[in-house]
Every structure is written in C-alpha cells, then in structure tokens.
Amino acid sequence: MDDRGFPRCQKCETGILLPLSDYGRDGAPIRYKAWVCSNPECGFNLRIDNGDITLGKKPEPSFK
C-alpha cells in the first residue's frame, strides 16, 4: 500500500494501482470500474464490464 491506501502493483512492483470510475448507461456513477498501474511501462489493468472481469486489455483513450 502507498501512503494514500492504494495497493502496489503486483506485476511490476513499482507502480501503484489507481482506481478509475465511470458512468453507467442511465447516468449512475460506477465507482472503481477499473484499476490501472501508475507505471506506464507496466500497463497492468483490471476492468469490470457488465459483471465480467477483464485483465490486461491495453487501456486506450476514448474519443466519445
């Protein structure tokens, strides 16, 4: 854990996992929809989509 309580990345052991939030189809907030490593060279991420957990899909910017 870092000093803010975020877990250290277990893949690279250098970065910390940062939580990302989003909004659902009806505009309801979804807290902690994804966790990404703060180390850009690592790229580890964990994501929840419709109840399915996805590991390792490279995060890319959305142009919506």
mmCIF file as gemmi writes it, N, C-alpha and C atoms, coordinates in Angstrom:
data_model
loop_
_atom_site.group_PDB
_atom_site.id
_atom_site.type_symbol
_atom_site.label_atom_id
_atom_site.label_alt_id
_atom_site.label_comp_id
_atom_site.label_asym_id
_atom_site.label_entity_id
_atom_site.label_seq_id
_atom_site.pdbx_PDB_ins_code
_atom_site.Cartn_x
_atom_site.Cartn_y
_atom_site.Cartn_z
_atom_site.occupancy
_atom_site.B_iso_or_equiv
_atom_site.pdbx_formal_charge
_atom_site.auth_seq_id
_atom_site.auth_asym_id
_atom_site.pdbx_PDB_model_num
ATOM 1 N N . MET Axp A 1 ? 0.836 -1.184 0 1 0 ? 1 A 1
ATOM 2 C CA . MET Axp A 1 ? 0 0 0 1 0 ? 1 A 1
ATOM 3 C C . MET Axp A 1 ? 0.883 1.249 0 1 0 ? 1 A 1
ATOM 4 N N . ASP Axp A 2 ? 0.408 2.272 -0.696 1 0 ? 2 A 1
ATOM 5 C CA . ASP Axp A 2 ? 1.132 3.533 -0.628 1 0 ? 2 A 1
ATOM 6 C C . ASP Axp A 2 ? 0.547 4.37 0.511 1 0 ? 2 A 1
ATOM 7 N N . ASP Axp A 3 ? 1.011 5.588 0.669 1 0 ? 3 A 1
ATOM 8 C CA . ASP Axp A 3 ? 0.561 6.412 1.783 1 0 ? 3 A 1
ATOM 9 C C . ASP Axp A 3 ? -0.897 6.865 1.663 1 0 ? 3 A 1
ATOM 10 N N . ARG Axp A 4 ? -1.508 6.712 0.488 1 0 ? 4 A 1
ATOM 11 C CA . ARG Axp A 4 ? -2.93 7.044 0.309 1 0 ? 4 A 1
ATOM 12 C C . ARG Axp A 4 ? -3.824 5.818 0.425 1 0 ? 4 A 1
ATOM 13 N N . GLY Axp A 5 ? -3.224 4.648 0.627 1 0 ? 5 A 1
ATOM 14 C CA . GLY Axp A 5 ? -4.005 3.428 0.785 1 0 ? 5 A 1
ATOM 15 C C . GLY Axp A 5 ? -4.22 2.636 -0.484 1 0 ? 5 A 1
ATOM 16 N N . PHE Axp A 6 ? -3.6 3.054 -1.603 1 0 ? 6 A 1
ATOM 17 C CA . PHE Axp A 6 ? -3.742 2.308 -2.844 1 0 ? 6 A 1
ATOM 18 C C . PHE Axp A 6 ? -2.777 1.131 -2.852 1 0 ? 6 A 1
ATOM 19 N N . PRO Axp A 7 ? -3.195 -0.008 -3.405 1 0 ? 7 A 1
ATOM 20 C CA . PRO Axp A 7 ? -2.31 -1.181 -3.432 1 0 ? 7 A 1
ATOM 21 C C . PRO Axp A 7 ? -1.18 -1.026 -4.45 1 0 ? 7 A 1
ATOM 22 N N . ARG Axp A 8 ? -0.046 -1.617 -4.132 1 0 ? 8 A 1
ATOM 23 C CA . ARG Axp A 8 ? 1.091 -1.64 -5.048 1 0 ? 8 A 1
ATOM 24 C C . ARG Axp A 8 ? 0.801 -2.659 -6.152 1 0 ? 8 A 1
ATOM 25 N N . CYS Axp A 9 ? 1.237 -2.362 -7.368 1 0 ? 9 A 1
ATOM 26 C CA . CYS Axp A 9 ? 1.049 -3.271 -8.494 1 0 ? 9 A 1
ATOM 27 C C . CYS Axp A 9 ? 1.851 -4.545 -8.258 1 0 ? 9 A 1
ATOM 28 N N . GLN Axp A 10 ? 1.188 -5.677 -8.343 1 0 ? 10 A 1
ATOM 29 C CA . GLN Axp A 10 ? 1.848 -6.946 -8.109 1 0 ? 10 A 1
ATOM 30 C C . GLN Axp A 10 ? 2.592 -7.447 -9.348 1 0 ? 10 A 1
ATOM 31 N N . LYS Axp A 11 ? 2.311 -6.834 -10.504 1 0 ? 11 A 1
ATOM 32 C CA . LYS Axp A 11 ? 3.002 -7.242 -11.727 1 0 ? 11 A 1
ATOM 33 C C . LYS Axp A 11 ? 4.395 -6.63 -11.793 1 0 ? 11 A 1
ATOM 34 N N . CYS Axp A 12 ? 4.498 -5.298 -11.641 1 0 ? 12 A 1
ATOM 35 C CA . CYS Axp A 12 ? 5.793 -4.633 -11.78 1 0 ? 12 A 1
ATOM 36 C C . CYS Axp A 12 ? 6.427 -4.279 -10.439 1 0 ? 12 A 1
ATOM 37 N N . GLU Axp A 13 ? 5.637 -4.246 -9.394 1 0 ? 13 A 1
ATOM 38 C CA . GLU Axp A 13 ? 6.085 -3.902 -8.038 1 0 ? 13 A 1
ATOM 39 C C . GLU Axp A 13 ? 6.681 -2.506 -7.936 1 0 ? 13 A 1
ATOM 40 N N . THR Axp A 14 ? 6.471 -1.683 -8.969 1 0 ? 14 A 1
ATOM 41 C CA . THR Axp A 14 ? 6.966 -0.312 -8.964 1 0 ? 14 A 1
ATOM 42 C C . THR Axp A 14 ? 5.823 0.683 -8.839 1 0 ? 14 A 1
ATOM 43 N N . GLY Axp A 15 ? 4.789 0.5 -9.655 1 0 ? 15 A 1
ATOM 44 C CA . GLY Axp A 15 ? 3.653 1.418 -9.66 1 0 ? 15 A 1
ATOM 45 C C . GLY Axp A 15 ? 2.64 1.075 -8.584 1 0 ? 15 A 1
ATOM 46 N N . ILE Axp A 16 ? 1.636 1.936 -8.482 1 0 ? 16 A 1
ATOM 47 C CA . ILE Axp A 16 ? 0.505 1.663 -7.602 1 0 ? 16 A 1
ATOM 48 C C . ILE Axp A 16 ? -0.742 1.534 -8.469 1 0 ? 16 A 1
ATOM 49 N N . LEU Axp A 17 ? -1.717 0.787 -7.99 1 0 ? 17 A 1
ATOM 50 C CA . LEU Axp A 17 ? -2.96 0.63 -8.739 1 0 ? 17 A 1
ATOM 51 C C . LEU Axp A 17 ? -3.883 1.794 -8.421 1 0 ? 17 A 1
ATOM 52 N N . LEU Axp A 18 ? -4.295 2.487 -9.466 1 0 ? 18 A 1
ATOM 53 C CA . LEU Axp A 18 ? -5.159 3.653 -9.328 1 0 ? 18 A 1
ATOM 54 C C . LEU Axp A 18 ? -6.572 3.298 -9.772 1 0 ? 18 A 1
ATOM 55 N N . PRO Axp A 19 ? -7.577 3.645 -8.956 1 0 ? 19 A 1
ATOM 56 C CA . PRO Axp A 19 ? -8.955 3.331 -9.332 1 0 ? 19 A 1
ATOM 57 C C . PRO Axp A 19 ? -9.508 4.35 -10.324 1 0 ? 19 A 1
ATOM 58 N N . LEU Axp A 20 ? -10.279 3.858 -11.292 1 0 ? 20 A 1
ATOM 59 C CA . LEU Axp A 20 ? -10.962 4.718 -12.256 1 0 ? 20 A 1
ATOM 60 C C . LEU Axp A 20 ? -12.46 4.471 -12.145 1 0 ? 20 A 1
ATOM 61 N N . SER Axp A 21 ? -13.219 5.523 -12.25 1 0 ? 21 A 1
ATOM 62 C CA . SER Axp A 21 ? -14.675 5.42 -12.17 1 0 ? 21 A 1
ATOM 63 C C . SER Axp A 21 ? -15.279 5.804 -13.511 1 0 ? 21 A 1
ATOM 64 N N . ASP Axp A 22 ? -16.575 5.506 -13.678 1 0 ? 22 A 1
ATOM 65 C CA . ASP Axp A 22 ? -17.253 5.782 -14.94 1 0 ? 22 A 1
ATOM 66 C C . ASP Axp A 22 ? -18.726 6.02 -14.627 1 0 ? 22 A 1
ATOM 67 N N . TYR Axp A 23 ? -19.516 6.191 -15.658 1 0 ? 23 A 1
ATOM 68 C CA . TYR Axp A 23 ? -20.963 6.324 -15.518 1 0 ? 23 A 1
ATOM 69 C C . TYR Axp A 23 ? -21.636 5.225 -16.322 1 0 ? 23 A 1
ATOM 70 N N . GLY Axp A 24 ? -22.707 4.67 -15.79 1 0 ? 24 A 1
ATOM 71 C CA . GLY Axp A 24 ? -23.461 3.635 -16.475 1 0 ? 24 A 1
ATOM 72 C C . GLY Axp A 24 ? -24.36 4.214 -17.55 1 0 ? 24 A 1
ATOM 73 N N . ARG Axp A 25 ? -25.088 3.347 -18.222 1 0 ? 25 A 1
ATOM 74 C CA . ARG Axp A 25 ? -25.978 3.768 -19.315 1 0 ? 25 A 1
ATOM 75 C C . ARG Axp A 25 ? -27.033 4.76 -18.861 1 0 ? 25 A 1
ATOM 76 N N . ASP Axp A 26 ? -27.503 4.617 -17.628 1 0 ? 26 A 1
ATOM 77 C CA . ASP Axp A 26 ? -28.536 5.508 -17.107 1 0 ? 26 A 1
ATOM 78 C C . ASP Axp A 26 ? -27.958 6.701 -16.364 1 0 ? 26 A 1
ATOM 79 N N . GLY Axp A 27 ? -26.65 6.888 -16.422 1 0 ? 27 A 1
ATOM 80 C CA . GLY Axp A 27 ? -26.001 8.02 -15.783 1 0 ? 27 A 1
ATOM 81 C C . GLY Axp A 27 ? -25.608 7.789 -14.332 1 0 ? 27 A 1
ATOM 82 N N . ALA Axp A 28 ? -25.844 6.584 -13.822 1 0 ? 28 A 1
ATOM 83 C CA . ALA Axp A 28 ? -25.467 6.289 -12.44 1 0 ? 28 A 1
ATOM 84 C C . ALA Axp A 28 ? -23.955 6.112 -12.345 1 0 ? 28 A 1
ATOM 85 N N . PRO Axp A 29 ? -23.336 6.672 -11.313 1 0 ? 29 A 1
ATOM 86 C CA . PRO Axp A 29 ? -21.886 6.515 -11.18 1 0 ? 29 A 1
ATOM 87 C C . PRO Axp A 29 ? -21.496 5.073 -10.865 1 0 ? 29 A 1
ATOM 88 N N . ILE Axp A 30 ? -20.396 4.631 -11.471 1 0 ? 30 A 1
ATOM 89 C CA . ILE Axp A 30 ? -19.829 3.305 -11.202 1 0 ? 30 A 1
ATOM 90 C C . ILE Axp A 30 ? -18.449 3.551 -10.621 1 0 ? 30 A 1
ATOM 91 N N . ARG Axp A 31 ? -18.325 3.387 -9.298 1 0 ? 31 A 1
ATOM 92 C CA . ARG Axp A 31 ? -17.039 3.615 -8.636 1 0 ? 31 A 1
ATOM 93 C C . ARG Axp A 31 ? -16.141 2.404 -8.832 1 0 ? 31 A 1
ATOM 94 N N . TYR Axp A 32 ? -14.894 2.68 -9.085 1 0 ? 32 A 1
ATOM 95 C CA . TYR Axp A 32 ? -13.873 1.64 -9.21 1 0 ? 32 A 1
ATOM 96 C C . TYR Axp A 32 ? -14.199 0.628 -10.308 1 0 ? 32 A 1
ATOM 97 N N . LYS Axp A 33 ? -14.557 1.13 -11.472 1 0 ? 33 A 1
ATOM 98 C CA . LYS Axp A 33 ? -14.836 0.263 -12.611 1 0 ? 33 A 1
ATOM 99 C C . LYS Axp A 33 ? -13.553 -0.384 -13.129 1 0 ? 33 A 1
ATOM 100 N N . ALA Axp A 34 ? -12.448 0.299 -12.955 1 0 ? 34 A 1
ATOM 101 C CA . ALA Axp A 34 ? -11.168 -0.222 -13.433 1 0 ? 34 A 1
ATOM 102 C C . ALA Axp A 34 ? -10.059 0.19 -12.481 1 0 ? 34 A 1
ATOM 103 N N . TRP Axp A 35 ? -8.996 -0.591 -12.493 1 0 ? 35 A 1
ATOM 104 C CA . TRP Axp A 35 ? -7.776 -0.271 -11.757 1 0 ? 35 A 1
ATOM 105 C C . TRP Axp A 35 ? -6.637 -0.351 -12.751 1 0 ? 35 A 1
ATOM 106 N N . VAL Axp A 36 ? -5.786 0.676 -12.789 1 0 ? 36 A 1
ATOM 107 C CA . VAL Axp A 36 ? -4.644 0.685 -13.702 1 0 ? 36 A 1
ATOM 108 C C . VAL Axp A 36 ? -3.366 0.989 -12.943 1 0 ? 36 A 1
ATOM 109 N N . CYS Axp A 37 ? -2.268 0.429 -13.415 1 0 ? 37 A 1
ATOM 110 C CA . CYS Axp A 37 ? -0.966 0.668 -12.803 1 0 ? 37 A 1
ATOM 111 C C . CYS Axp A 37 ? -0.485 2.068 -13.184 1 0 ? 37 A 1
ATOM 112 N N . SER Axp A 38 ? 0.074 2.775 -12.212 1 0 ? 38 A 1
ATOM 113 C CA . SER Axp A 38 ? 0.585 4.129 -12.459 1 0 ? 38 A 1
ATOM 114 C C . SER Axp A 38 ? 1.884 4.131 -13.257 1 0 ? 38 A 1
ATOM 115 N N . ASN Axp A 39 ? 2.519 2.979 -13.4 1 0 ? 39 A 1
ATOM 116 C CA . ASN Axp A 39 ? 3.764 2.863 -14.158 1 0 ? 39 A 1
ATOM 117 C C . ASN Axp A 39 ? 3.404 2.639 -15.635 1 0 ? 39 A 1
ATOM 118 N N . PRO Axp A 40 ? 3.609 3.636 -16.512 1 0 ? 40 A 1
ATOM 119 C CA . PRO Axp A 40 ? 3.202 3.488 -17.911 1 0 ? 40 A 1
ATOM 120 C C . PRO Axp A 40 ? 3.905 2.349 -18.645 1 0 ? 40 A 1
ATOM 121 N N . GLU Axp A 41 ? 5.081 1.95 -18.19 1 0 ? 41 A 1
ATOM 122 C CA . GLU Axp A 41 ? 5.794 0.849 -18.836 1 0 ? 41 A 1
ATOM 123 C C . GLU Axp A 41 ? 5.186 -0.502 -18.485 1 0 ? 41 A 1
ATOM 124 N N . CYS Axp A 42 ? 4.448 -0.572 -17.385 1 0 ? 42 A 1
ATOM 125 C CA . CYS Axp A 42 ? 3.849 -1.836 -16.944 1 0 ? 42 A 1
ATOM 126 C C . CYS Axp A 42 ? 2.578 -2.15 -17.732 1 0 ? 42 A 1
ATOM 127 N N . GLY Axp A 43 ? 1.621 -1.233 -17.693 1 0 ? 43 A 1
ATOM 128 C CA . GLY Axp A 43 ? 0.383 -1.416 -18.447 1 0 ? 43 A 1
ATOM 129 C C . GLY Axp A 43 ? -0.641 -2.341 -17.816 1 0 ? 43 A 1
ATOM 130 N N . PHE Axp A 44 ? -0.402 -2.856 -16.587 1 0 ? 44 A 1
ATOM 131 C CA . PHE Axp A 44 ? -1.383 -3.756 -15.97 1 0 ? 44 A 1
ATOM 132 C C . PHE Axp A 44 ? -2.688 -3.005 -15.719 1 0 ? 44 A 1
ATOM 133 N N . ASN Axp A 45 ? -3.794 -3.68 -15.967 1 0 ? 45 A 1
ATOM 134 C CA . ASN Axp A 45 ? -5.096 -3.109 -15.651 1 0 ? 45 A 1
ATOM 135 C C . ASN Axp A 45 ? -6.115 -4.211 -15.42 1 0 ? 45 A 1
ATOM 136 N N . LEU Axp A 46 ? -7.112 -3.869 -14.664 1 0 ? 46 A 1
ATOM 137 C CA . LEU Axp A 46 ? -8.207 -4.76 -14.302 1 0 ? 46 A 1
ATOM 138 C C . LEU Axp A 46 ? -9.478 -3.962 -14.506 1 0 ? 46 A 1
ATOM 139 N N . ARG Axp A 47 ? -10.455 -4.555 -15.205 1 0 ? 47 A 1
ATOM 140 C CA . ARG Axp A 47 ? -11.663 -3.809 -15.574 1 0 ? 47 A 1
ATOM 141 C C . ARG Axp A 47 ? -12.898 -4.674 -15.373 1 0 ? 47 A 1
ATOM 142 N N . ILE Axp A 48 ? -14.003 -4.046 -15.009 1 0 ? 48 A 1
ATOM 143 C CA . ILE Axp A 48 ? -15.27 -4.748 -14.839 1 0 ? 48 A 1
ATOM 144 C C . ILE Axp A 48 ? -16.256 -4.207 -15.869 1 0 ? 48 A 1
ATOM 145 N N . ASP Axp A 49 ? -16.772 -5.088 -16.726 1 0 ? 49 A 1
ATOM 146 C CA . ASP Axp A 49 ? -17.768 -4.726 -17.741 1 0 ? 49 A 1
ATOM 147 C C . ASP Axp A 49 ? -18.939 -5.685 -17.656 1 0 ? 49 A 1
ATOM 148 N N . ASN Axp A 50 ? -20.092 -5.161 -17.308 1 0 ? 50 A 1
ATOM 149 C CA . ASN Axp A 50 ? -21.313 -5.968 -17.211 1 0 ? 50 A 1
ATOM 150 C C . ASN Axp A 50 ? -21.109 -7.225 -16.363 1 0 ? 50 A 1
ATOM 151 N N . GLY Axp A 51 ? -20.344 -7.078 -15.28 1 0 ? 51 A 1
ATOM 152 C CA . GLY Axp A 51 ? -20.112 -8.196 -14.375 1 0 ? 51 A 1
ATOM 153 C C . GLY Axp A 51 ? -18.964 -9.098 -14.76 1 0 ? 51 A 1
ATOM 154 N N . ASP Axp A 52 ? -18.365 -8.893 -15.929 1 0 ? 52 A 1
ATOM 155 C CA . ASP Axp A 52 ? -17.209 -9.683 -16.361 1 0 ? 52 A 1
ATOM 156 C C . ASP Axp A 52 ? -15.929 -8.939 -16.007 1 0 ? 52 A 1
ATOM 157 N N . ILE Axp A 53 ? -14.941 -9.662 -15.516 1 0 ? 53 A 1
ATOM 158 C CA . ILE Axp A 53 ? -13.658 -9.07 -15.166 1 0 ? 53 A 1
ATOM 159 C C . ILE Axp A 53 ? -12.684 -9.316 -16.306 1 0 ? 53 A 1
ATOM 160 N N . THR Axp A 54 ? -12.067 -8.251 -16.792 1 0 ? 54 A 1
ATOM 161 C CA . THR Axp A 54 ? -11.106 -8.316 -17.877 1 0 ? 54 A 1
ATOM 162 C C . THR Axp A 54 ? -9.733 -7.934 -17.337 1 0 ? 54 A 1
ATOM 163 N N . LEU Axp A 55 ? -8.74 -8.751 -17.612 1 0 ? 55 A 1
ATOM 164 C CA . LEU Axp A 55 ? -7.367 -8.478 -17.196 1 0 ? 55 A 1
ATOM 165 C C . LEU Axp A 55 ? -6.498 -8.186 -18.403 1 0 ? 55 A 1
ATOM 166 N N . GLY Axp A 56 ? -5.666 -7.171 -18.283 1 0 ? 56 A 1
ATOM 167 C CA . GLY Axp A 56 ? -4.606 -6.953 -19.246 1 0 ? 56 A 1
ATOM 168 C C . GLY Axp A 56 ? -4.96 -6.306 -20.563 1 0 ? 56 A 1
ATOM 169 N N . LYS Axp A 57 ? -6.213 -5.952 -20.813 1 0 ? 57 A 1
ATOM 170 C CA . LYS Axp A 57 ? -6.533 -5.269 -22.058 1 0 ? 57 A 1
ATOM 171 C C . LYS Axp A 57 ? -5.906 -3.879 -22.011 1 0 ? 57 A 1
ATOM 172 N N . LYS Axp A 58 ? -5.117 -3.545 -23.022 1 0 ? 58 A 1
ATOM 173 C CA . LYS Axp A 58 ? -4.383 -2.286 -23.012 1 0 ? 58 A 1
ATOM 174 C C . LYS Axp A 58 ? -5.347 -1.101 -22.968 1 0 ? 58 A 1
ATOM 175 N N . PRO Axp A 59 ? -5.204 -0.223 -21.953 1 0 ? 59 A 1
ATOM 176 C CA . PRO Axp A 59 ? -6.087 0.94 -21.878 1 0 ? 59 A 1
ATOM 177 C C . PRO Axp A 59 ? -5.763 1.929 -22.981 1 0 ? 59 A 1
ATOM 178 N N . GLU Axp A 60 ? -6.79 2.437 -23.636 1 0 ? 60 A 1
ATOM 179 C CA . GLU Axp A 60 ? -6.616 3.42 -24.684 1 0 ? 60 A 1
ATOM 180 C C . GLU Axp A 60 ? -7.603 4.543 -24.457 1 0 ? 60 A 1
ATOM 181 N N . PRO Axp A 61 ? -7.273 5.757 -24.911 1 0 ? 61 A 1
ATOM 182 C CA . PRO Axp A 61 ? -8.195 6.872 -24.722 1 0 ? 61 A 1
ATOM 183 C C . PRO Axp A 61 ? -9.482 6.674 -25.525 1 0 ? 61 A 1
ATOM 184 N N . SER Axp A 62 ? -10.552 7.184 -24.974 1 0 ? 62 A 1
ATOM 185 C CA . SER Axp A 62 ? -11.84 7.135 -25.663 1 0 ? 62 A 1
ATOM 186 C C . SER Axp A 62 ? -12.089 8.503 -26.3 1 0 ? 62 A 1
ATOM 187 N N . PHE Axp A 63 ? -12.617 8.498 -27.508 1 0 ? 63 A 1
ATOM 188 C CA . PHE Axp A 63 ? -12.885 9.745 -28.2 1 0 ? 63 A 1
ATOM 189 C C . PHE Axp A 63 ? -14.38 10.015 -28.315 1 0 ? 63 A 1
ATOM 190 N N . LYS Axp A 64 ? -15.148 9.526 -27.324 1 0 ? 64 A 1
ATOM 191 C CA . LYS Axp A 64 ? -16.602 9.738 -27.332 1 0 ? 64 A 1
ATOM 192 C C . LYS Axp A 64 ? -16.949 11.155 -26.996 1 0 ? 64 A 1
